[in-house]
Amino acid sequence: MLILTCPAQLQRLEGALRRSLPLALPVHGAVRNINRGNPGEFEVVVDSWPHFGAVLARRSGEMPVDDCYRNMHAAFYRDVGAYRALLETPGCLRWDTAFHVFGLQEGVATVSQAIAGAKGIELEVSEYYTYVHPDPSTLPEPRLAPGVQVGSLSPAHVDLLNETWAYGGNARSRRYLAEVLGRFPSLCLQDGAGQPLCWALTDPFGTGAHGYTLPAHRRRGHMRAVLAIAARRAQARGFPAFGHTATGNRPMQRLQEELGHQRLPGLCHFVLHNPGLGRAGP
């Protein structure tokens, strides 16, 4: 197991991951952020170098044992055996903490299930569709409703986001959202008084995430405009325009398909390890 810290190695890794898109999307986004100032304070672990078989992008430093929001790992592998060996290497993961591992390959779930079964660790696996826009420059300029303007969010909006996020509502989710708001691009539509009506964030993996419209302002085309603007801005920053959508969220799936996003084959697997720890405490 190696933690890559050399800038030249990280640039080389970014190129290799770019050639492995779309399966490497989340890890590629994390490495691209690392190579541009590392706002998320991430690091990259590989099984070997330069001929790696597996990559894991994770937060650097110690994480609280119960914080599954910030203790997030993105995975990509060329060889599933190398991926399992990497996860089983001492020091790669803290199996006594609440943490997520996610990725777009089936082995992300099956390897965690095999290791957790041997260790007696509880898991929760959630599955999402991943949508990618092939060329956001082709998206038409969105038409905004009268009195609505494009803006951005700030950490001052963290309570609004924490209250409206289906997975939020606690102190750990609030810390996570405050970090994302303070470190990564965001987009919102505002009313004339500057109050957010609809928004989307960018997470540490370059994912378009946390899309939400206040209930009183739905069915007015706000999310269509936000998705189009966010995709074009991601492309301008050199990132793929992609996001994960719940398999049961047909309205969001339909909207993305209308805008030209393409659903990838297979599923994105989010594996929460030790969910009981993540639910403990405030």
Backbone hydrogen bonds, N-H to C=O, Kabsch-Sander energy under -0.5 kcal/mol:
donor,donor_aa,acceptor,acceptor_aa,energy
2,L,46,V,-2.7
4,L,2,L,-0.6
4,L,44,V,-2.0
10,L,6,C,-2.4
11,Q,7,P,-2.3
12,R,8,A,-2.1
13,L,9,Q,-2.6
14,E,10,L,-2.3
15,G,11,Q,-1.9
16,A,12,R,-2.1
17,L,13,L,-2.7
18,R,14,E,-2.3
19,R,15,G,-1.7
20,S,17,L,-1.0
21,L,18,R,-1.2
23,L,20,S,-0.6
24,A,20,S,-1.1
25,L,22,P,-2.0
28,H,24,A,-3.2
29,G,25,L,-2.4
30,A,26,P,-2.0
31,V,27,V,-2.6
32,R,28,H,-2.6
33,N,29,G,-2.0
34,I,30,A,-2.3
35,N,31,V,-2.4
36,R,33,N,-1.4
37,G,34,I,-0.7
38,N,33,N,-2.2
41,E,38,N,-1.5
43,E,58,R,-2.9
44,V,4,L,-0.6
45,V,56,L,-2.9
46,V,2,L,-2.7
47,D,54,A,-1.5
52,F,50,P,-1.5
55,V,76,F,-3.0
56,L,45,V,-2.6
57,A,74,A,-2.6
58,R,43,E,-2.5
60,S,41,E,-2.6
67,D,64,P,-1.3
68,C,66,D,-1.0
71,N,67,D,-1.5
72,M,70,R,-2.0
73,H,100,H,-1.7
74,A,57,A,-2.1
75,A,102,F,-2.6
76,F,55,V,-2.0
78,R,53,G,-3.3
79,D,53,G,-1.8
83,Y,79,D,-1.9
84,R,80,V,-2.4
85,A,81,G,-2.3
86,L,82,A,-2.1
87,L,83,Y,-2.3
88,E,84,R,-1.9
89,T,85,A,-0.6
89,T,86,L,-1.2
92,C,89,T,-2.2
93,L,89,T,-0.5
95,W,93,L,-0.9
97,T,94,R,-1.5
98,A,65,V,-2.9
99,F,97,T,-0.6
99,F,273,H,-1.2
100,H,71,N,-2.2
101,V,271,V,-1.9
102,F,73,H,-2.5
103,G,269,H,-1.5
104,L,23,L,-0.7
108,V,105,Q,-1.7
109,A,105,Q,-0.5
109,A,106,E,-1.2
110,T,106,E,-1.9
111,V,107,G,-2.5
112,S,108,V,-0.8
113,Q,109,A,-2.4
114,A,110,T,-2.1
115,I,111,V,-2.6
116,A,112,S,-3.0
117,G,113,Q,-2.0
118,A,114,A,-1.6
119,K,115,I,-1.8
120,G,116,A,-1.4
121,I,116,A,-2.5
124,E,272,L,-1.9
126,S,124,E,-0.5
126,S,270,F,-2.8
128,Y,268,C,-2.1
129,Y,245,T,-2.9
131,Y,243,G,-2.7
132,V,262,Q,-2.4
133,H,241,A,-2.5
138,T,135,D,-2.1
139,L,136,P,-1.8
144,L,142,P,-0.6
148,V,145,A,-2.1
149,Q,190,Q,-2.1
151,G,188,C,-3.2
157,H,154,S,-2.6
158,V,155,P,-1.6
161,L,157,H,-2.0
162,N,158,V,-2.7
163,E,159,D,-2.2
164,T,160,L,-1.5
165,W,161,L,-1.7
168,G,165,W,-1.8
171,A,282,P,-2.2
174,R,170,N,-1.9
175,R,171,A,-2.0
176,Y,172,R,-2.2
177,L,173,S,-2.6
178,A,174,R,-2.4
179,E,175,R,-2.0
180,V,176,Y,-2.3
181,L,177,L,-2.8
182,G,178,A,-1.9
183,R,179,E,-1.4
184,F,180,V,-2.1
187,L,200,A,-2.2
188,C,151,G,-2.3
189,L,198,C,-2.6
190,Q,149,Q,-3.1
191,D,195,Q,-2.1
194,G,191,D,-2.2
197,L,189,L,-3.4
198,C,189,L,-1.2
199,W,212,Y,-2.5
200,A,187,L,-2.2
201,L,209,A,-3.4
202,T,185,P,-1.1
203,D,207,T,-2.1
206,G,203,D,-2.1
208,G,242,F,-2.9
209,A,201,L,-2.8
209,A,207,T,-0.6
212,Y,199,W,-2.1
214,L,197,L,-2.7
217,H,214,L,-2.4
218,R,215,P,-1.3
225,A,221,G,-1.8
226,V,222,H,-2.5
227,L,223,M,-2.8
228,A,224,R,-1.9
229,I,225,A,-2.5
230,A,226,V,-2.8
231,A,227,L,-2.2
232,R,228,A,-1.9
233,R,229,I,-2.2
234,A,230,A,-2.4
235,Q,231,A,-2.2
236,A,232,R,-1.9
237,R,233,R,-1.6
238,G,235,Q,-1.4
239,F,234,A,-2.7
241,A,133,H,-0.5
242,F,240,P,-0.9
243,G,131,Y,-1.9
244,H,208,G,-0.5
245,T,129,Y,-3.0
247,T,127,E,-0.8
249,N,246,A,-1.7
250,R,248,G,-1.6
253,Q,249,N,-2.0
254,R,250,R,-2.9
255,L,251,P,-2.2
256,Q,252,M,-2.3
257,E,253,Q,-2.3
258,E,254,R,-2.2
259,L,255,L,-1.5
260,G,257,E,-1.0
261,H,256,Q,-2.5
262,Q,132,V,-3.6
264,L,130,T,-2.9
268,C,128,Y,-3.2
269,H,103,G,-2.7
269,H,267,L,-0.6
270,F,126,S,-3.1
270,F,268,C,-0.6
271,V,101,V,-2.8
271,V,269,H,-0.6
272,L,124,E,-3.2
272,L,270,F,-0.6
273,H,99,F,-3.3
273,H,271,V,-0.6
274,N,122,E,-2.6
277,L,274,N,-1.2
278,G,274,N,-1.2
279,R,275,P,-1.4
280,A,276,G,-0.7
280,A,277,L,-0.7
